[in-house]
Amino acid sequence: MLLVILPAGRARAAAPSDEAAKARRDAMAKGAAFLEASQQEDGRWGMGRGDVGITALCADALVSAGRTAKDPAVARALAFVAKAQHPDGSICDTPPQIKVYSTSIALTALTNAGAKADAPAIKKATAFLLKAQGGASGRLSEDDPAYGGLGYNGAQRGADLSNTHFFAQALHDAGVPLNHPAWKRLQVFLSRCQNRSESNDGLFPSTDDGGAIYTPMRGGRSSAGTVDLPDGRQAPRSYGSMTYALYMDFGLAHVAPDDPRVQAAWDWIRKNWTFEENPGSGQAGLYYYHMVAAKALSVRGKNPVEDARGRKHDWKTELTGAIVRRQREDGSWVNPRDRWFEGYPPVPTAYCLIALSACGE
């Protein structure tokens, strides 16, 4: 799915152990069967809000699990997603809402499925996202904290790293050229999301630990809360899912592997190595964390990984184990810490299928 090479290495990562590989395949088969069984007749998954984005995520998960665009469940889902395209190119619910989030995930699903009939929808969705990026239309200057990023509906009301991560993934999957100015703009926003005062333009009090926060807007905000600094100020806390997203997005945006920003993000990951929680945020967003960690580590290209204490980790086997043992009898996953739709089983199940797929690459 991903072709970009992240820091340190072009060597192919070691395969997971035979036992982990079998557990991964079995879990993916059960998870895919759960998604198929829970799909609604019109091809969607969802709870009446954000259904287009959720459906696209589930379709992409099924493709990750080995289904093709001709598979009935995938075909129904892709048809539902494609029909949701609006005249401006966005792909989202009606009335239009969370346009960037839904369009980004839809674009990834449509491109990864590879159905030729969806080429026009892919072209229009790509154009919509490129236009929506902060600074692309000329309405935001580079001094604006949202420059280069996106929020749920664009950048005019602010931008965050989560929506920007889905956007970056979508542009990469759609094959946006390396010389497109969107990547340079993206680098600016990514730098401003990092807890690193040398490169975040002083938009928020920083812990300088190299990790990432949710948004640099309004003095910096983190879903993981704050940290008390020695000078009495409070800094937004770095956390795992955003730091892996930052690390991966630096690669997508063609930042050099030896760049200090990339190295600082990797150092934070090594210091906070775990798959038992979303470090800094506990169980909140655990399965999203698993997905983005798996994708980032799979394109890094090295296994095992050595943490900051010098311990080596077969990350594919470790992450597979962390995911598989949390699978429910019906093949689904669900997070009791219900934030960001992870209490709705199809969403964390899709995250887990995508993560497990990356563990086998």
Secondary structure, DSSP 8 states (H G I E B T S, - for coil): ------TT--S------HHHHHHHHHHHHHHHHHHHHH--TTS--SSSSSHHHHHHHHHHHHHHTT--TTSHHHHHHHHHHHHTB-TTS-B--SS--SHHHHHHHHHHHHHHHT-GGGHHHHHHHHHHHHHHSTTTSSSS-TTSTTTT-BBTTBSTT--BHHHHHHHHHHHHHTT--TT-HHHHHHHHHHHHTBS-TTTSTTSS----SS-B-SB-GGG-B-TT-EEE-TTS-EEE---HHHHHHHHHHHHHTT--TT-HHHHHHHHHHHHT--SSSBTTTBTTTHHHHHHHHHHHHHHH--SSEE-TTS-EE-HHHHHHHHHHTT--TTS----SS--TTTTSTHHHHHHHHHHHHHHT-
